[in-house]
Structures are given as C-alpha cells and as structure tokens.
C-alpha cells in the first residue's frame, strides 16, 4: 500500500494503517496485516472516520507515540505506542539500526534506505503547519510522557449551568457561545509541567512503588511504612494556580473579612484569548471550592495590535513599551487612547497619531480649566446658583451636560467604555471648550457683576460634573484639576457620580442654540472660503423665513457678532433681492448673505479658487482611478480601500462647493 508522510523518521514507530470506512478502494484491506518497511514489523489495516479519503492516497500511516491525532486513533483501536524519538531529539533503541541518530539525520537515512529498496513513489513539496518553540524556534516534536490530569466532566457541568442560568454573563454576549462550546466539549486537563518554577504537584513516591497524593506532607508510606518519600518533581500548570486567584488571594479557606466583602466580585475584565485558559477555570474552581461563581460579569476586550494588524511579540520586535509612552505623554493619555480605540471584544490597532490626539485632548481640558480657574476670583462652591436668570447659552450647556451625564452613565452600564469616552470627548472639546467658554466670555468680561456670577456658576458646575464623568478615563488629570476647583470633599475619586436632573432639561433652548451655532459656523465657512482674515470683521445679512427663526437670531445676535467676526448684523425677513457681490448660504430656514465689496480682491481670489479647483479635480481623478483599479481593490487592506473611498467622497464634496463659490465670485465681480 502507498502512504504519504512529511516526517519519514516517524514511520519507524508506525503501528497501523488507517482508511476511511466509506472508501471502497480499500475495503478489502481492512482487517489484514501489512509489513512496515525497514522494521519488518506486521501492522494492521483498520477503518477510522478521521481519515479524509480525498486527501493523498486515502491511506494514513499511524504513529501513536509521535502525533496527537494518531495518539487518539491509537486509543480507539488499541494500537501499540512505540517511542522512536527520545527527549533529546535522538532516535531510541526502538528505532533499530537508526538508534542514536539525530532525528533529521535519521530522516535523510530513512529516505535513502527506502529509495535503495525502490519503495519511494515520489517526493514533492508540501506546505503545512509545523509547531515551533517560541523561544528557540526549533520544531517541536510530539512525544509520549506520563502526566497528571484532572477529570473535568464533574467540574464542567456546574460551570455550564452557571452561565446558562445567567449567574455569570459575558459582555459581549457572543463570547458566551465560545465559552460554552469549549466547556461542553471539554477534555481532561493535563495539569503537570516539567519546569523549575511553580506550585509542586502534591504527590509523593515511595521506593515500594506506592504514590501518595495528599493535602499535607505525608510522614510515611501507607503501603510499606517507609518514611523515605520523594515528592514529585512536576509543578502545576500556571493556569491551575491562576484559577484559584479570585478567592485564594482573599484568605481562603479562612472566612476572612476580605473574602466575605470582595468575593464574588462584580466584574472581570480580560482578553478573549484566555477565556479557555483562565476565565473558565476560575469558574470551575470557585464553584468547586466555594459553591459560588467568582464574578457576575466577564467583560471581554480585544488585543492591541500593531499598525499593520499583527499581534505584538518579542520575536517581531513590534511591541510598545507603555512606560516610554507614559514618560512622553502621561499615563492618562495612554489610558484614554486605549479606551477610545476599543469596542468590546474587538482588536484595536496601535497608532501613534491616536496617542497624540489624546495628548491634545488632555491639553485642551487643562487649558480650559486654567481659564475657568483664572476667572473665578474668590468664587466658592457655595456660590454656585443655577436658579438665577439663565440666558440661552447657559440653558443650552446645562441641557447638553445633563444629556452627557445620562448617555455616559448608560454606556458605562453597558460596558461600552469606548463609546462613553467618545461622548465625553465630543462634549468637552466641542460644547464646553469651543462653544460655551467662548460664549461665556461676553458676560465674564462684562462690567455687570450679576452676569459674571451667573457665568461662573455655570462654568464651575459643568466643569465639576464633567471631571467626575471623565475621572475613570483620566484619573490623574481630573483629580489635579478638581483639587483646584471650588469643591466639597477630600478627593474626586471618592466624590459622587453625577445623576440626570430633570430640572436641567431645556430641549427647546437646545434646539434654538443649535440654530445660532449653525449660523455662526456657516458665516465662518463663507469667510474661510474666500480667505477673509479672522481679525477682519465683515457685515452679514440674514433673511429668516419664519418668525421663530427671526426671534432666535435676535436672541443670539451678540453671540453671532462675537464668534462670527461680524461688524454689522442685519436681520431682514422682508428682503426682496439678493445683495450685490455677496456669497450665499442657507441654514435651517435662514438665508445668509456675506457682502464682499471692500473685503477681497475679486480677481486675485478668483485665480486662487481656480487653482484650488484644478487641484481638487486632480485629486478626484487620482482617487477615482485608484478605486477603479481591480488590483488595488484586491491587494490593499480593506481599511485602506475604505479610507480611499472616504477621501474620494470628501474631494467631490469640496469640489462641488468650490465650483459653486467660484461661480458666485465671478458673478459678484461683474455685478451680475
């Protein structure tokens, strides 16, 4: 019969040949004996479902002592286990004439001997997975050895029930299936290791052959009475020791205060790669020894990979030293980067630009807080009063803060930590720093003391609450700032968590303020598109299409003038004709006109826009060509392709705006 192998030296230990029971080609061979070449040993041919009849010749040589799958086949068919490769990688006496040879030298000699006997049909290249040592990178050789095992079925059944009954839950839920699939198909656990360091196996051997397993060191052999006992040299699997961690660290088996107070704990945070190794085994052990699950929730996060999506490892040299990042950017920056970059159970890629973005966010908070502190004067926490006559901007920021409290709390309760961090980022950077602080300056620098106190109250109240929300994400920065704010209590870490307050809900004001903000952004964009210097003020004309919009614009007039760099603001609902030489925009029922006369050099600006228009057309053409290239689509990583699609869409949008503005400028320059 013809068999195939990638390890010719192991054939010296073959004790059978397997065929698929459904393979009619070899039905006649089942039950017969064949002679093993070079060893002249008779070995049986038998049928087993493991064999893939479509692979190779459909006949599989079985070496129970040197292949895990063959070992299982051997157990099913009661095959002899002949160990022909020893612990040193040299051939044993069982290898006959090949005894003492290195396994690779033996491979060459076996091939040569088979070839001389005319027993090699062909030799061809074959790519397959081969286990290598992660340290020395040598090929690992499967060998037989005597080990200690734990019978797992009795331990697995309570652990299955605990998760199915919801006493322990996985977040995200999809990892429940992975856990159950492993536990329901569990095999006995090999708990012994032949290494120098670890908890020693609690077994002792006597010269009479007796093995004693005991919780306490035995004084003598119960079989022969001898006291010369030798403890087993094996140590326990690291995960065996780690599985005891939830309760053994708290004083168990004693009923200590810590054990009663902290066990079981509320949540375990860990990676998906050790659900089998650690999470399941902690549940096994806790149920076995305490009759309690070790934790209520298991929050599963992904792995931090390098920018190319590879797992970080010493061998690749692509690891990132967190201490170096902390030295350069701070611990909070690193913490915030990792939290915002992850979604439960998914991997994230380490990108330096994300660290820098988090550093910028930390600086933004620090600078905004310094501004608030510099303008508080002798303001005390008792002076905070939100019942005074709040204006539109005050009610808007309090409403947005209240919504942020609600949304952040909801997301954290769902373990959506990355989403919660992004909600805080948007509120702090956008609403509080970029908008409210700028809006508040109008009243802070106002001579009227009542307005100053009002703005201080709102600034201080919102900053205090926001620091509390941000504290789990950036503990050091928030604690430092909070200690300088007017506050009650010794430490932010011990302060109460903010709660949603229905009294701070101003939905109508939020809608009105959003219109004011959109109008300001539109005015800024119009000015930017024609390169008007930020320090140069311009006149703006609004035509509201309804009374409600007109009322909101009048209410926010000072905000628009200050943040839109507006000299004269005209609100005219009865405007009949478009002003001459003006750019136009429309925002939620408000027509916006920016008169350009005296502000720009039309000829120079038209040339600039034409040049920019040409550049954008090239970018659209380039990105379009790239995305129409089938080779790029097939070979480039999906995220690179997606990024290119986003770029193309952005270029097209900019080009459309550019063409509109260019056309408007040309008409305005001619007075058309």
N, C-alpha and C positions, 0 to 999 in steps of 0.2 A: 504494500500500500504506500501511497505517496502523501507525506505530511509536509507542512511548512513550519519554519521557526526563524525567529530573529536572534535566538540565543542557542546556537548549536551545542555549546558545552553542557547545557542542562539536559540534553537528551540522554546523557549517561545515567540520569536519575528517573527517566520515564518509567511509569508502572502501568500504563494503559493507553489505549487509543479510543477517542470518543467520536461518535457520529450522531447526527440528528435522527431521532426516531422516525421522522417523516421522510427521510432521504432514501428513496427506493434504490438508489445506486448501490447502497452498501448494506441493505437489509440482510443479504446472505452472509455478511461478515460478522454480524452481531452474535456474540457468544463464542466466537472462535479465538484462537491464540495466534499472535504474530511474534516473530523473532526481532528483538531490538538489536540493530547493528552495533558493532564494536563491543557490546557487552554480552552478546549471545544469550540474552535473557528472554524467556517467553512472557509476554504480557497480553492481557485480554483486550478484545474489542467490545465496546458496550455502547448503548444508546443513552444520550442525555440531551435535554431541551436546551442546554446552554449553547450548543454548537449551532452556528449560523451556516446552513448548508450552501448559502450563496457566496460565502467568503472562502477564498483559497480553493483547496481541493475538496472541502467539506469534511475532511478528516483532521482531527486535532490530537496532537501528542499531549499527554497529561503528565505533569511533573509536580505531584502534590507538595514536595518539600521546597519548591522554589518559585511558586506562583500562587498568589492569593485565590484566584479563581479556580486554579487546578486543585488547590487545597480543599475548597468546598466540594468540587466534583469528587475528589478522592474520598471525602467523608460520606458522600451519598452512596458510593459504590464500594466502600470498604477496601480502598487501594492501599498498598504498602507505601510508606513515606521514606524515601531513600535520599539522604542528605549528601550530595556530592560536592558541594562548595562549603567550606568552613568559615568561621568567623573572621579569619584573616584574609579571605578572598582567594585562598589556595584550595586546590582540589583535595578532597579527603580520600581515605583508603577505599571508600565505596566507589570511587571513580576508576578503580582498577589500575591499568597501566598509566593513567594520567595523574596519579597521586602526586601531590607536592607542586604541581604546576600552577602558575598564576592563571586566573580564570580566563584572561584574554589570550594568553599564550596557548591555553588549552583549546580555546575556540579555534585558533588557527590550525592546531594539530588535528582536531576532530575533522575540520573541513578537508584537510589534506588526506587523512586516512579514508574518509568517505569517498573522496574523489578517486583515490587509488583503487578502491573497490568497485568503482563505477556506480556508486549509489546516489550521486548528486544529479538531479534532473536539470536544475538551472539555479543561478544566483542572480538576484535582481535587487535594485534599490527599493526600500520600503520606508516610508515616513510614519512614525508612530510615537506616542508619548512614553518617555522614559523618566522615572523618578531620579532626581539628583539631590545630593546633600546641599542645603542652602549655605553651608559654610565653606566646605572644601570643593564643592561642585562635582564630586565623583558620583558615578552611577550607583544607586542603592540596590543592593542585592537582597531580595526576599529570602529569609531563612526560617527554619523551624526553631523554636525556643520554648522553654517552659515558663509560663507567666501566670500571674494571679488575676482572677476575674471576679467581677461582681455580677450576680444574677439579676437582670434588670426588669424582667416582667413584673415582679411584685412591686417594684418601685415606680414603674411607669404608669400603672393603672390609676393610682390616686392622682398622679400629675396630670393625666389626661382629663380626669373628671374635674379637677380644679380649674382648668382653663375652659372647658366646655360649659361649666356652671357659672363662669364669669367671676370667680373669686380672684383670678389674675387675668388681666386683659392686656393685649398687645396694641400699641399705637405705632404705626398704622395697623389697622385690623388685618391687612393681608398677611402679616407675618404670623398670625395665628395658624394659618394653614401650613406654613413651613414648619412651625413647632410641632403641630400635631402629626404631620406626615413623618417626621423623624421619630417622635416618641412612640407612635403606634406601630412603627416597623423597627423598633429598637432591637439591638443585639446585645449580648452580654458584653460588659465593659472590661477591657484589659486595663487594670489599674497599676500594674508594676512597671517600673522603669529602671534601667541599668545605668544610672548616673550617680555622681558623687553627692549631690545636694538634694535634700528633700526629707519629708517625713518617712521614716523607715517603716516597711511593712511589719505589722505586729505579729510576726511568726518566728518561731524558734525551731531549730533542727537538732535532733539527738543522734548520736552515733549508732543507735539501735535502729534508725530509720524512721522513728516517730517524728511527726511535725505537729507543733503545738501552736494554735492561734489563740491569743489571749489579750484582754484589755490591760492586764498588769503583767509585769515581768515575772515569768514562772521561775520557781526555785529549783524544781527538779522535773524530770520526765515522768509523766503519769504512767508510762508503759513499763520502763525498766528501773525508774527511781534514780537514775544518774543526774548529777547536778551540772555536768559539763555541757551546757547548751550553747548553741551558736545562733545568734539572731540572723535572719535572712538579710542578705546584703542589698536586696532591691529596695527602692524607695517608691512612694506613692506618686501616681500621676499628679502633676501640678493642679489639674482641674479638680481632682478629688479633694485636695486641700482647700482650693478656692471655693468649692461648693459648700463648704462649712462656714464660709465667711459671714453670712447675714446674722447668725446667732452666736457663733464661737467667739467673735470679737467683743460680744456684749456680756461675757461672763458665764455663758452656758457651760456646763449643765447646772450651775447655781442659779437660783431665782433672784438675780440681781435687779437693782432699780433700773439700770440701763436696759436690760433685757425686757423688762415689763414696759418701759416707756418707749423704746425705739423699735421693738420687734412685734409684729411685722411692720416694715416701713411702707411708705406710701407709693414711692416710685423708684424704679431702677432705670438709669439712663445708660445705654450701651449700644454697641455696633451690631449690625446684622450678622457679621462674620463669626460671632461667638454665641449665637443662640443655642447651638447644639452643645458647645463645649462648656459653657458657664451657666446661662440662664436656666436651661432645662435641669441641669444637675443641682443648682441651688434649690429649685422647686422640689426635686427628688428628696434631697437631704433634709430640707426644712419640714416637709410633710412626714418623713420617716421619724425624725427625732423630736419634733415639737408639735406635730399634728396641725401645723399652721402653714399657709403659704408665706413665702418670705417677703412678698411685695404685692401691692394691689394692681399697679400698672407697670408695664415694661415699655418705656419709650425708646424706640429703635431709631438711631441715626445712621447715616451712611458713612463712607470713608472719605477722608480728604486726599484727593489725588493730585498729581502734578498738573501743569497747564496742558499737557498732552493727553491727560486722562489715565496715566499709568499709576499703579499703586506705588506709594513711596517706599523705598527699600534701601538698605545699605549697599547692596550689590549694584543697584542702578546709580547710586550716588545722587538721587533726586530728592532727598529728604530736606525738610526745612527745620532749622533749629528754632524752636519757639522762643528761647531765651535771647537769641540775636534779634528777633522781631520785637520783643518786649523792650530790649535795650534801645532800639532805634525809634520805635513808635509808641511804646507804652502797652501795658497789659490790657487796658480797656479797648484799645484799638484792635488788638488781636482777637479779643473775645467777641467784639461786635462784628468783626469781619467773618468769623466762623459762624456766628449765629445767623446773620443776614444771608449768608451764602448757602444755607441748607434748607431742605424741606424734609419732613420726617421720612426716614428710610431711604433717602436718595443720596448718592455720592455728590460731592462738590469738587470743583477744580480750584487749586490754589493759584490765584493770580495776584501779582504784586500790586497792580493798579487798584484792586479792591481794598487792599490794606491802606493804600494812600487815600482812597475815598473815605474810609472810616476815620483816618487821622484828620482829614479835613473836617469831617463831621464833629469830631471831638473839639477841634479848634473853634468851630462855629459856636458850639454850646458855651465854651469857655469865654469867648469874646462877647457873646450876647449877655452872659451872666455878669461879666465885668461891667458892661454898660448899665445893666439894671442896678447893680450894687453902687456904681458911681452916682446914680441919680436918685437913690433912696434917701440920702441925707440922714436924718435922725429917725427915720420911719421904723416903727416897731411892729411886731406881729399882731399886737392888739389893735393897731391902726387899720388893719385890713377891713374894709367895709364895701360890700358888694350891693348894698341896698341904696346907695346914692344914685343920683340921676345919670345912669349909664348912657353913653352915646352909641351910635350904630356900630362902630368898630369894637367897643367893649363887649357889647352883647354878642357880636359875631365870634370873637375869640373865645368867650366863655362857652358859647354853644359848641364850637369846634373842639375845645378842650374836653367838654362833657362827652362828646361823641368819641373822642380818642380814649377816654377812660373806659367807656363801655366796650369799644371794639378791642382794645388791648387786653382787657380782662377776659373777654370772650375767647379770643385767640389763644391766650395763655392757658385757659382752662381746657382747651382742645389740644394743647401741646403744639400749636402752630407758632413756635417761637420765632422763626424767621419772618413770618408774616406780621407778627406783633411788633418786631423790631422795625420793620419797614413802615408800619403805620406811625410809629413814634418818630422815625426819621423824617417822614413827609410833614408831620405836624410841626416838629421843632424847627426844621430848616425852612420850610415853606411858610406855614401860617404864622408861627410865633416870631421867628427871626426876620424873615424877608418882608413880612407884611405888618404884623401888629406893632413891633418895635418902631418901625418907620412911621406908622400912622400915629403912634403914641407920642412921638417927638413933637408933634404940633402942639399938644397940650402940656407936655413936660416942660417945654421952653416957654410956655405961656406964663404971663405975669400973675394970672389968677390962681391963687393957692388952692381953691376948691377943685379945679381941674387937675392940678398936679397930684393932689392926694388921691383922686379917683384913679388916675392912670397908674400911680404907684401901687395902689391896692390890687388892681387887675394884673399888672406885671408880676408882682410878688406872689399873688395867689396862684396864678397859672404856672409860673416857674417852679414854685414849691411842689405842686402836684405833678408836674411833668418830670421833675427829678425823681420823685417817688416811683413813677412808672418806669423810668429809664434805669433805676438802680440795679435791678437784676442783670441788666445787659452791660452796664458800665459802672460798676460799684465804686471804684476809686475816685473817678472824676466827679460823680454825682455827690458823693459824701463830702469831698473837699469843698465844692460849691455850696452845698446845703449848710455846712457849718458856718459859712459867712453870711448867709441869708438870715433875716429875722425868722426865728423858729422856736418851737417848743419841743422839749425832749433832748436827750443826750446824743443820739446818733440816728442817722437816716435809716440804717439797716433795721432799727427797732421801731421805726415810725409806721403808722397805719397805712394800709393800701388805699388809694383813692376809690371812691364809690360814685356811681352815676347819681346826679342830683337833678331831679325834675325841675327845680327852680331855675336851673341854668339852661333850660331848653328854650332857645329863641329861633325857631325854624324860619319864621318869616324874615327876621333880621338877617339870617344866614343867606337866604335867597337874594335879599336886596344887596347885601355887601358883596356877594359874588358877582352881581352885575357891575357894581362900581369897580371891582378888581379887574374884570374882563375888559371894561372900557379903558382902564389905565394901561393894561397890557397891550391893548390894540393901539393906543396912542404911542406907546413906546416902540412898538413894532414898526409903525409908519415912519417914525423919526429915524429909526435904525436903518430902514431900507433905503433911505436917501442920505444917509451919513450925516445927520444933523448932530453936532457935538452935544453931549449930555448937559453941558453947562449953559447952552444957549436955549433960552425959552422961546416957545412958539405959541401962536394963537390957535385955538381949536374951536370948531363949531359942531354942536350936537343937534340932531333933529330926532327927538323921541317920537315914536309912532303911537304912543298911548300915554294917558295921564299918569299911570302908575310909574312908568319908566322916567317921566319928567320929574315926578316927586322924588324918586330915588337919586337922580342926578343932582338935584338941588341940595338934597341932604348930604351927598358925598362930594359936593363941589370943592371944598377945601382939600380933601384927600386927592382928588384928581389933579388939581393945580400943583400941589406939592410933589406928588410922586410921578406925575406925567410931564414935569417941567413945562407947565403951561403958564403963559403970561396972562392972556385974556381968554376966559371961557365963556362962550355964548351958547345958551340953550334956547333953541327956537323951534317950537313944534310947528310953526306956520311957514317954515322955509319953503319957498316955491322952486327956486333954481339952485343948482349946484354952484358953489362959489368958484370963481375963476382960479386957475392954476393951483388946484388942490388935489391931494391924494384922498381916496375914499376907503372906508371900511364899514362893515355892518356887524353889530353885536347885539343879539337878543332884542331886536326891535328898536335899536338906536343907530341912526346913520351918523357916521363920524367923518368930518372933513378937516384935513390939515392943509391950510393955505401955505403955499411955498414961496410966494413972492417975497423977495428980500432975504430968504433963508438959505437958498442954494444957488449955485451957478448951474443953470439948466444944461448948457452944452457939456460942461465937464462931467456932470452927474450922469447924463445920457451915455457918454462914452464909457464911464465906469461900469454902468449896468450892462451895456452891450458886451463888454469884456467878460463880465461875470456870467452873462447869459451864454456866451460861447464856451466858457469853462464847464458850466453845468451840462451843456449839450454833449460835450466830450465825455463827461463822467457817466451820463445816461447811456451813451453809446458803448462805452467800455464795459460797464456793469451788465448791460443787456447782452453783449457779445459773450461775456464770460458765462452767463447763465444759460445761454443757448448752446454752449459747448458741452456736448454729452460726456466727454472725457472728464471735465471738471466736476460735473454733477455726480459721476460715478466714483471718482477717486477722492474728492475732497471730503473731509469730515462733515457730517450733517449740520453741525453748528456753524461751520464756515460758510456753507451754502446758504443757510438761513440768514446769516449776517449779511451776505452779499445781496440777498433779496430785500432785506430791510434798507440797505444803502440805496438800492435802485429806487425804491419807493420814496425815500427821503429826497433823493436828487430830482425825481419827477415832480414832487410837490413844490420844491424850491424853484424849479424851472418854470412851473406854471405861475407861481407868484411873481417871479422875476419878469416874465413876459407881460403880465398884467400891469405891473408897475412901470415897465419901460414904455408901454403903450400910453399909459396915463401921463407920464412925464413928457412924452413927445407932443401929446395934445395940449398939455398945460403950457409948454414952451411956445406954442404957436397961438395960444389964446383960444384954441378951439373948444 
